[in-house]
Amino acid sequence: MKMGQKGLPTAAIVAIVVTVVVVIVAVAASAVILLKPGEGGATPTGTPTGTPTTTTTIPTTTTTTTPTTTDLGQAENLLASSSEKYDQAIRYWDENDYVNAKIRLIGAITDVEEARKYLEKADIEQGGKQYALCALDGWSNLLNCVISLSDAFEDYNQGMLRWSYQDWDGVVTKFLDAKEDIDRAQPYFLFAKENFDSVNVEMLPSELKSTVVEIRTYFAGYATLLPDFSGMTDAFVPLARSMKSLVEAVNYMQRYDWHASQLAFEDSQSKISEAKNKFDNLRYCQTASFSSYASILFVNSQKIENALSYYIQGCEYAEAGDMSSANSEFETANQILNGISWG
């Protein structure tokens, strides 16, 4: 049987390499599933078009009117057009067509700004006008929130692409970028919520009421998606770093450098433990798809952490020249990893 200097049989090392590669690929496949749409509203791609729109000052008057003017009619049409473009963006995002989703969202924001111009000129009662302008502020802020959030999904996808290449530094960079994108989306959402919470729908011009009410329904999903997605990207950073150290450990094993391999396995174990704790918290989040896969990743992180203990012990035996005991530890680790289910 072919042996390396102070080494295991070549077949044993090949088995370890294959097992570790399977784990890495399986983690990536599970992460892609997390990006399936359907919860929390759409998340198309793009770049914020400006800073959050400030809240319009609301007068205390309680008089309402329902005029019909050319300017108000134009504002109504533009607001409805903006809402339709948002719906189109959702459909494109569901198809992973980020380019067309971005085009629709930018168009939606443009419609809002044009609607504002007509609304400011409209000959309507001042109280109703100010509430309508405040609703436009909120809608503009929410659209910018969606665009920023979409950047996070784009960076997340890019991170998983780099995962497939085992470009671990690139993976971490993209996940951290995604976290920054979500942090940028958060103030837009908070401003949007403040805007809409200030709107008395009953005082709006009747032409705008139905669209404003519809837009209000978009908020609930984003309120949970933002923190849940932030937590998920945060958890994948130590997971990716753990996989990097795991690959390094196997590379050292192939060179029969058992001490260096042990240190790399220990570093991988430390980082997988950190990721495990983050996934543990996410098991109870409100976004169902994230909660479901966080539960899977939590359990499997526990198993990987356990397997790494056997790899570490095996390296200690191998360093001491006890290859029989080392092989037994490595076989146990392989069995644990091969028994992991990602479905």
C-alpha positions in Angstrom: 0.0 0.0 0.0 1.4 3.4 -1.0 2.4 5.5 2.0 3.7 9.1 2.3 6.3 10.2 4.7 4.7 10.1 8.1 1.5 9.7 6.1 -1.8 7.9 5.6 -2.5 5.6 2.7 -3.1 7.7 -0.4 -6.7 6.2 -0.7 -7.5 7.5 2.8 -6.5 11.0 2.0 -8.4 10.9 -1.3 -11.5 9.9 0.7 -11.1 12.9 3.0 -10.7 15.2 0.1 -13.8 13.9 -1.6 -15.8 14.1 1.6 -14.8 17.7 2.3 -15.5 18.8 -1.3 -19.0 17.2 -1.0 -19.7 19.3 2.1 -18.5 22.5 0.5 -20.7 22.0 -2.6 -23.7 21.0 -0.5 -23.4 24.2 1.6 -23.4 26.2 -1.5 -26.5 24.4 -3.0 -28.4 25.0 0.3 -27.5 28.7 0.2 -28.8 29.2 -3.3 -32.2 27.8 -2.2 -32.4 30.7 0.3 -32.7 33.1 -2.6 -36.0 31.8 -3.9 -38.5 34.7 -3.9 -42.0 34.8 -2.5 -41.5 36.3 1.0 -41.0 39.8 2.1 -41.8 41.5 -1.2 -39.6 41.7 -4.3 -36.0 42.5 -4.2 -34.9 43.7 -7.6 -31.4 45.2 -8.3 -30.2 48.7 -8.6 -28.6 51.7 -6.8 -30.3 54.2 -4.5 -31.2 57.4 -6.3 -30.7 59.7 -3.3 -31.0 60.1 0.4 -34.2 59.3 2.3 -37.0 61.8 1.6 -37.9 63.8 4.7 -41.4 63.7 6.1 -43.7 66.3 4.8 -45.2 68.5 7.6 -48.8 67.5 8.1 -51.4 70.3 9.0 -54.0 69.7 11.6 -57.0 70.6 9.5 -59.7 68.0 9.2 -61.5 69.3 6.1 -61.5 67.0 3.1 -62.3 67.5 -0.5 -62.5 65.3 -3.6 -61.7 67.6 -6.6 -61.2 66.5 -10.1 -58.5 68.5 -11.9 -56.1 67.8 -14.7 -53.1 68.0 -12.4 -54.6 65.7 -9.9 -55.6 63.3 -12.7 -52.0 63.3 -14.0 -50.7 62.6 -10.5 -53.2 59.8 -10.0 -52.1 58.1 -13.3 -48.4 58.5 -12.5 -48.8 57.0 -9.1 -50.7 54.0 -10.5 -48.0 53.6 -13.2 -45.4 53.6 -10.5 -47.2 50.9 -8.6 -47.6 48.8 -11.7 -43.8 49.1 -12.5 -43.1 47.9 -9.0 -45.4 44.9 -9.6 -43.5 44.2 -12.9 -40.2 44.4 -11.0 -41.5 41.8 -8.6 -42.3 39.5 -11.5 -38.9 40.0 -13.1 -37.2 39.4 -9.8 -39.1 36.2 -9.4 -37.6 35.1 -12.7 -34.1 36.3 -11.5 -34.1 38.9 -14.3 -32.3 41.6 -12.4 -31.7 43.9 -15.4 -35.4 44.4 -16.2 -36.3 44.6 -12.6 -33.9 47.5 -12.2 -35.3 49.3 -15.2 -38.8 49.0 -13.8 -37.9 50.3 -10.4 -36.0 53.3 -11.8 -39.1 54.0 -13.9 -41.3 53.7 -10.8 -39.2 56.3 -8.9 -39.3 58.6 -12.0 -43.1 58.3 -12.0 -43.2 59.3 -8.3 -41.1 62.4 -8.9 -43.3 63.4 -11.9 -46.5 62.8 -9.8 -45.1 65.1 -7.1 -44.8 68.0 -9.6 -48.4 67.6 -10.7 -49.7 67.2 -7.2 -47.9 70.3 -6.0 -49.7 72.3 -8.7 -53.1 70.6 -8.2 -55.9 72.9 -7.0 -57.0 70.8 -4.0 -57.5 71.4 -0.3 -54.1 71.9 1.4 -54.6 69.2 4.1 -55.3 66.5 1.5 -52.4 67.7 -0.6 -49.9 67.5 2.2 -51.0 64.0 3.1 -50.7 63.0 -0.5 -47.2 64.5 -0.7 -46.2 62.6 2.5 -47.4 59.4 0.9 -45.3 60.1 -2.2 -42.3 60.6 0.2 -42.9 57.2 1.7 -43.3 55.5 -1.6 -40.1 57.0 -2.9 -38.3 55.9 0.2 -39.6 52.4 0.0 -38.6 52.0 -3.6 -35.1 53.1 -2.7 -35.1 50.6 0.2 -36.0 47.9 -2.3 -33.2 48.9 -4.6 -30.7 48.8 -1.8 -32.0 45.5 -0.6 -31.7 44.1 -4.1 -28.1 45.1 -4.2 -27.6 42.8 -1.2 -29.2 39.9 -3.1 -27.0 40.6 -6.1 -23.9 40.6 -3.9 -25.1 37.5 -2.1 -25.4 35.7 -5.5 -22.0 36.9 -6.5 -20.7 35.5 -3.2 -22.2 32.1 -3.9 -20.7 32.1 -7.4 -17.2 32.7 -5.8 -18.0 29.9 -3.4 -18.2 27.5 -6.3 -14.7 28.6 -7.3 -13.5 28.3 -3.7 -12.5 32.0 -3.8 -12.9 32.3 -0.1 -11.7 35.9 0.3 -14.0 36.9 -2.5 -16.9 35.1 -0.9 -16.4 36.9 2.4 -16.0 40.3 0.6 -19.3 39.8 -1.2 -21.2 38.7 1.9 -19.8 41.7 3.8 -20.9 43.9 0.9 -24.4 42.4 1.1 -24.5 43.3 4.8 -23.6 46.9 4.0 -26.3 47.0 1.3 -28.9 45.9 3.9 -27.6 48.5 6.3 -28.1 51.1 3.6 -31.7 49.9 2.9 -32.7 50.1 6.6 -33.0 53.9 6.9 -35.0 54.1 3.7 -37.4 51.7 5.2 -37.7 53.5 8.5 -38.3 56.8 6.7 -40.9 55.2 4.5 -42.7 53.7 7.5 -42.6 57.1 9.2 -44.0 58.8 6.1 -46.9 56.3 5.7 -47.7 56.2 9.4 -48.2 60.0 9.2 -50.8 59.7 6.4 -54.5 60.0 7.2 -55.9 58.0 4.3 -59.4 59.4 4.8 -58.1 62.9 4.1 -56.4 61.9 0.8 -58.0 63.0 -2.5 -60.3 60.1 -3.4 -58.4 59.6 -6.7 -55.3 58.5 -4.8 -56.7 56.5 -1.9 -56.8 53.0 -3.5 -53.2 53.2 -4.7 -51.9 54.5 -1.4 -53.7 51.8 0.5 -52.2 49.2 -1.9 -48.7 50.5 -1.4 -49.1 50.3 2.3 -49.6 46.6 2.1 -46.0 46.2 0.9 -44.5 47.1 4.2 -45.0 44.0 6.3 -42.7 41.7 4.3 -39.8 44.1 4.3 -40.1 44.7 8.1 -39.1 41.1 8.6 -37.0 40.5 5.5 -34.4 43.2 6.3 -33.3 41.9 9.7 -33.6 38.3 8.7 -31.5 38.7 5.5 -29.0 40.7 7.5 -28.6 37.9 10.0 -28.3 35.3 7.2 -25.4 37.2 5.4 -23.8 37.7 8.8 -23.9 34.0 9.5 -22.4 33.0 6.2 -19.2 35.1 6.8 -17.8 32.8 9.5 -19.2 29.8 7.6 -17.1 30.7 4.5 -14.1 31.4 6.6 -14.5 27.9 8.2 -14.6 26.3 4.7 -11.4 28.2 3.7 -9.6 26.8 6.8 -11.1 23.3 6.1 -9.7 23.3 2.6 -6.3 24.5 3.9 -6.3 21.7 6.4 -6.9 19.1 3.7 -4.1 20.7 1.5 -1.7 20.3 4.5 -2.8 16.7 4.9 -2.0 16.0 1.3 1.6 17.2 2.1 1.6 15.1 5.3 2.1 18.3 7.4 0.0 17.1 10.3 0.7 20.0 12.7 -0.3 22.6 10.2 -3.3 20.6 9.3 -4.3 20.3 12.9 -4.1 24.1 13.4 -6.2 24.7 10.2 -8.8 22.2 11.4 -8.9 24.0 14.8 -9.4 27.3 13.1 -12.2 25.9 10.9 -13.9 24.5 14.0 -13.7 27.8 15.8 -15.4 29.6 12.9 -18.0 26.9 12.2 -19.0 27.2 15.9 -19.5 31.0 15.4 -21.6 30.3 12.3 -23.6 27.7 14.2 -24.5 30.1 16.9 -25.7 32.7 14.3 -27.8 30.1 12.5 -29.2 29.1 15.9 -30.7 32.6 16.3 -32.0 32.6 12.8 -34.0 29.4 13.3 -36.7 31.5 14.9 -36.7 34.4 12.4 -40.0 35.4 10.8 -39.0 34.8 7.1 -40.0 31.2 6.7 -37.5 30.2 4.0 -34.6 31.7 6.0 -35.8 30.0 9.2 -36.1 26.6 7.5 -32.7 26.6 6.0 -31.1 28.2 9.1 -32.4 25.2 11.0 -30.7 22.9 8.5 -27.5 24.8 8.5 -27.5 24.9 12.3 -27.8 21.1 12.7 -25.3 20.5 10.0 -22.9 23.1 11.4 -23.1 21.1 14.7 -22.2 17.9 12.8 -19.3 19.5 10.9 -18.0 20.9 14.2 -18.2 17.4 15.7 -16.4 15.9 12.7 -13.6 18.5 13.0 -12.9 17.3 16.5 -12.1 13.8 15.0 -10.0 15.4 12.3 -8.0 17.3 14.9 -7.5 14.2 17.1 -6.4 12.3 14.0 -3.8 14.9 13.1 -2.4 14.6 16.7 -2.1 10.8 16.3 -0.5 11.2 12.8 2.0 13.7 14.1 2.9 11.2 16.8 3.3 8.5 14.2 0.3 6.4 15.3 -1.2 6.1 11.8 -3.7 3.3 12.8 -5.4 5.5 15.4 -5.2 8.5 13.0 -7.0 6.6 10.3 -9.7 5.5 12.7 -10.3 9.2 13.7 -10.4 10.3 10.1 -12.8 7.5 9.1 -15.2 8.5 11.9 -15.0 12.2 10.8 -15.8 11.1 7.2 -18.8 9.0 8.3 -20.2 12.0 10.2 -19.8 14.3 7.2 -21.2 11.8 4.7 -24.2 11.3 7.0 -25.2 14.9 6.7 -28.5 15.6 4.9 -29.0 19.0 3.1 -32.5 18.4 1.9 
